[in-house]
Amino acid sequence: MMGLLFSMCGLFFLRGVMAWEASFWWLMGLCLLCVKFLNVEVWGNVMNEFFYYDSMSGMLVVLTLWISGLMFLASNYSVKVMNNKSLLFVYVVIMLAMVVILYFLCIHVMYFYIFFEISLIPTLMLIIGWGYQPERLQAGVYMMLYTISASLPLLLSLVMVSGMYNSFNMMLVTYLNCLDLMYNVGGLWFLGLMGAFLVKLPMFSVHLWLPKVYVEAPIAGSMILAGVLLKLGGYGILRLLSVYFLNNLLFSKVFMIICVWGGVITAVICVGQSDIKSLIAYSSVGHMGLMLGGVMSKFMWGWEGAMLMMISHGFCSSGLFCLANLMYEKFKSRSLFLCGGMINVSPIMCLWWFLFCIGNMGAPPFVGLISEVMLFCCMYMYSSWFIIIILLMVFMGGLYNLVMFVSTQHGGVMSFTNSWSVNVCSEYLLLLLHFFPMLFFILNVGYLNKIFLF
């Protein structure tokens, strides 16, 4: 693992025309080397007093390296071909990947918090430096205000709880197993420790920054937001709940209701969207709300389904943003009303749209199906009344994905569009590299039952 971090530091010394290609191949090669993390033992491996990895963090490290590498492939035209500060882009992407990986590997509470906050800086640089529209400044301010306002209570709570345990080491606290200290915590403790992660996730009602940032971000920013940065919140919640045994029955019930009902509301909002990127952004809010509902249900299946949902959503949502960007580069528009008739122009891209849309709605044979079945079962076990809302979520989830597919692929081609541009091999490779893990990860789902054993 230290070799991984030092080798990524070496990428900062790259210069010249090959820096882009070298960074891409190096990140993809590192990702293949890190696949071994998927088979580490339950108790994980402590590298030193600062770093630790287990199956949960190992999966997310692999996802981060994979999506970071694909960011270069997706931004090839808009950054490298157009000569839009390509070397600076390489440095920002590598810095963001390093910060996120360090966050997933940290065992020290303060470093855990610091890397969680530092990840905002490269993300903001991506949005402001390579965004498309002037509104990207306002989107960046939205993201900073939401995240920082929820982060100060998190810092205070982490310092206080570390003082209670007399330790900043999360694994040491886990081994102490002091259930009586933090088991049934007060509401302010629970909100203070969970608030920043709920905003980053984001939970419905604190999600307003997300669609705005998604729409204004460049394709690389949208990919890293959907594929990796939303997982910072999910990982933080899973890690703190497992380390400190947090439990507050009142807020757990409130969060469950907000998550499940928020999933229905966001699905209804998705049906009425005309902007493709905005539609995918709101669908991400619904999927992450479903994941949080599984975590708050406190069932083991819910935790495993939440972990699987984070992985499947990372690949599927990032792939949908790539498809939306390819359409934007050809049509110069993201409107569902203007981007029609693509099946007449490019049947192969129509096939990719179909595969990613059914993957987003949780249809077989994709790994998202298993995660949704596990999460829905946990919600039903938590309360049988949730079955009505679950059926609504399934129906609306299928509806907005079909609306997106039919609107973009069927109908007549607008006469003013430049849609006859030929798709190149790198675009098909980009979609294949998103699709391949989402499909074949289902063959290795069995080891998930070994992630969470306390």
N, C-alpha and C positions, 0 to 999 in steps of 0.2 A: 504493500500500500504506500509506503514512503517512496518507493521507486515510481509509482504512478504520479504522486504529487510533484516529485522533482523533475520527472520527464515533462510534465505539463509546464513547469516553470521554464524549461529549456525552450519551449515554443515561443516565448517572448523575445528570444534573440534572433528569430528568423527575419530575414530581409529579402528583398528582391521579388521576382515574379513568381517564384515557386512557394512562397510562404502560404498562400491560400491552399494549394493542393497538398503540401506537406502537413498542414494542420488538420485538414480533413482526413487524410489517410492515417495520421497518427492517432486521432481521437477514435476512429473506427477500429483500429488495431488494438488500442487500449481497452475498448469495450469488449472485444472478443476475449482478451486476456482476463478481464474481470468477471467473465461468466462463471468462473469457479466459485465466486462468492455466493452463487445460488445454492451451493451444496455444503456450506459451512454448518457446523453443529449448532444445535439450538442455543447453547450458552455463548456462542460467538467466540471471537478472538480478541484479546486485549493486546494491542501493539505496544502501548506505553501508557503513562498516566493521563494522556490527553486524547488518544484515539482508540476506538473500539468499533468493531463491525460484527453484525450478525446477519441472519437471513433477511430481515426487514430492511436494514440500511443497505445491504449488498444489492438487493433488487433495485433500489432507487438510484444507487451509484451507476449501475449498468444502464438504467433508463436515461440518466443525465448525460452520460458519455454518448449514448446512441443518438439522442435528440440533438445534442450539441454538434455532432458530426454532420447530421442531416441539415442543420441550419446553413452550413456552407453550401451544400448542394442546392437548397431552395433559394438562396440569395445570389446564386451565380450570375444571373442576368442583371438583377436590380442593383447589385453592388460591384461585382468584379467586372462584368462586361461594360457597364456604364461608367466604370472608374470612379465610384462614389466612396472615396476614402476607404479603400479595401483593406489596407494594412492596419488601420485603426480598428476596423470592424473585426479583424482576426484577433487583435489583442483584447477587445471588449468581450468577445464570445469566450475566449479562453479564460479570462479573469472571472467571468460569471460562472463558468463550469467549475472552476477550482473552488470558488467560494461555496457553491451549493454542495459539492462533494465534501468539503471540510465540515459543513453543517451536518450532513448525514453521518459523519464519522465521529463527531465530537462526543466526548464522555464528560467533559467539564461544563458545568451549567453556564458559566459566564461566557465561555467561547461559543457555546451553543446559541446563546442570545446574540452575541456580537456578529457571528456569521449570518444569522437570520436577518439581522438589520442591514449588514453590508450588501446583501444580495440586491437591495433596492437600487444601489448606485449604478452598477452596470446595466440593469434593466432600464433605468431612467435615461442613461446614455444611449441605449439602443432606440428608445422611443423618440427622444428629441433629435438625435443625430441622423436617423434614417427613416423617420416617419414621413407620411405623405402630405399631411394637411397641417395648416397653422394651428388647428385645435389640439395638436399633440401636446402643446405646453400646458393647456388646461387639464388634459388627461393625466399628464405627469404629476401635476399639483394634486389632483384628486387622489391618485395612488399614494403619494407621500403623506398627505394629511390623514387619510384613513389608516394607513399602516402605523405611522408614528404615534398617532393619538391613542391607539390601542396598545402600543409597545411599552409605554412608560409604566402602566400598572403591571405588565408582565415582568419588567425588570425589578420593581419593588417586591413583587410576590416571590420571585426566584431568590432574591437576596434574603428575604425573611424566612422562607422555608429551608434554605440552606443553613441559616443560622439555627433553626430548630433541630436539624439533624447534625449540626457541626461538621458538615461535609458538603463540598461542591461537586463531588464525584457521584454521578448518577448510578453507576453500577454498584458502588459501595453502599449507597442508600438502599438499592434493591436487595442486596445481601443482608443488610441489617433487618429488613422485614419488619419495620416498626409499624404494624397495622394500626395500632391504637393512636398514633400521632395524627395521621392525616386522613383516616378512612372516611369519616362523615364530616367533611369540611363545611364551613359557612359559605353563604352565597357570594360574599365579596372575594373570598379566597378563590373560589371556583371561577368566577368571572375574570379575576385578575390574571390567573394562570392560563385560562383558555381564550381570553378575548382576542389577543393578537393573532392566534392561530385561526380563530373563527373568521376574522377579517381576511386573512390571507387565503383561506380555503376556497371561496368565501361562502359563509352561511347566508341564506336568504334574509334580507333586511339589512345586511351590511355589505351587500354585493354591488352597490351602485357604481363603484369605481371600475368594476371589471369590464362591462360592455364598452365603456368609453375608452379604456386603455386598449382593449382588443382591437377596436375599430381603427384607432389612430396609430397603432404600432405597425412597423414593417412586418414582412412575413416571418423573419427570424424572431422578432419580438413576440409575435403571436404564438409561434411554435414553442418557444421556451416558456412562455406564460402558461399555455395549456398543458404542455408535456411535463414540465418540471416544477415551476414556481408554485402552482396550486398545490403540489404535493408537499411543499414545505409545511403548510398548515396541517395537512393530514398526518404527516409524520410527527410533527410536534405534539399533536393531540394524542396520538397512539403512544408516543414515548413517555410523555408526562403522566398519562393515566396509568401506564404500566409501572413506572418508577415510584410515583408518590401515592398510588392507590386512591386517587381522588374520587370522591363520590358525593353528589348532592342530588337527592331524589327529586326535589322540586325543579331545579334547573335542568336536570336530565329530561324530565317529562316535557318541560317547556321547549327545550331544544328539539326533542323528537317531533313535537307537533309542528314547530316552525319548519323543520327540515322536510317533513312529509307534505305538508300543505304548500310549502314553498316550491316543491317539485312540481306540483300541479299548476300553480300560478305561473311559474317560468315556462312550463310547456304551453300554456295558453298564450303567453307573450310571444313565444317562438312562432306559433301559427300565424300571428299577425305581423311578423317582421317582414320588411322588404329588403333589408341589407343582409347579405349572406353571412358576413363576419359577425354581425350582431346576433343573428340567429344561432350560430355555433357558440357564441359567447354565453347566451342565455341557457343553451342546452348544457353547457359546462356547469353552470350554477345548479341546475337540477340534478346532474349526476353527482356532484360533490355533496349536495344536500343529502342525497340517498346514502352516500358513503358515511356521512356523519351520523345519520340515523342508525346505521348498522353498528357504529362504534358505541353510541349512547345506549343501545339496547343491552349492552354488557353481556351478550352471548358470544361464545367463542366463534361460532359461524359468522357472526356479524363482523368480528375483527378480521377474520380471514377473507370474508367477502369484501370488506372495505379495502384491504391491501390489494386484492385482485382487481377491484374497481379502479384504484389509482393507476395500476399498470396498464389496464386495457384502455382507460380513458386517455392516458398519456399518448398512446400510439394513435388511437382513432381520432381524437380531436385535433392532434397535430397534423394528421393526414388530411383531414377535412379543410384545415386552414391552407394547406399546400394546394389542394384542388381549387379553393376559392381564389388563391393568388394567381394560379395559372389561368383561371378564367378572367381575372382582372387584367392580367398582362395582355390578353388577346382582345377583350371587349372594351377595356378602359372603363369598366363600370362594375359595381358589385350589386346592382339592383336585380332582384328576382324578376322584375317586370321587363327588363331589357335583355337579360341573359337567357334567351330561350332557344330551342331548336338545336341544341348541341349534338343530339343524336344523329342529325343529318350531316353534321360537319365532321365529327370525330366519334365513331362508334366505340373505339377503344376507351376514350375518356369517359364515355357514357357508362361503360362497364365498371370503371374505377369509381365513378360517382355512386353507382348502385351498391358496390361492395362496401364502401365506407358508410353509406347511409344506413344499410341494414346492420352494419357493425355498431353504429351509433345508437340504434334502437334496441340492441341486445338480442339479435337474432342468431340462430345457429348458422355455421359452426364456430362462431367466434368466442373468445374467452370472456367477452362481456356478458354473454348469456349466463354463464355459471355464476359470475359475481352478482348479477341482478337476482337470480333465483335464490342465492344464499341470503342476500340482503332483504328481499321480500319475505322470505320465510322467517327471518329474525323479527321483522316488524310485526308479522302476524302473530308470532309467539309472544311478543311484548304486549300486544293488545289486539284482540280479534276485530275491534272496530276499525282498525287500519285497513281492513281488506277492501273497503269501499274506495278509499283514497288510492290504494295500490292499483286497483283495476282502472281507476281514472288515469293514473300515471302511465300505465302500460299503454292504454288507448291513445292518450295524447302524445306520448313519446313516438309511437308509430306514425301518428298523423303528421306531426311537424316534419319528420324525416321524409315522409312520402311527398309532402307539399314542396319541400326543398328539391327533391329529386325531379318531380314532375315539372316544376316551374323552370328548372334550368335545362332539362333535356328535351322536353316535348314542346310543341307549338312551332311557330314560324320564326325563322332567323331574321332579325332586324336588318334592314337594307344598309344601314350606315355602319354596321360593325365590321371590324377587320378580323373576322373569325377564321379566315382561311390560312392563317399562319400554321405552319407544320410543327407538330410536337416533336421534340428531340428526344434522344435516348436517355439523357440525364433526367428528364422529367418522369419518364416511366420508371427509371431506377429509383428515384426519390419515393414514388408511390409504392413500389414493390418493397422497399426497405421499411416503410411504415406498416405495410400489410402483412409481411412475412411473420414478424413476432406476434402480431395480434392473432394470427391464425394458428401458428404452431406452438404457441405457449400453452395451448389447451392440452397438448400431449404430456405436459409435465406439471399438471396442476396438483398432483398427489402430494408433492412435498410441502404444500401450503399448510397441511395439518400439523406440521412440525415447527411452524414459525412461533406461535404463541403457546408456550407451556410454562406455567409459573409454579 
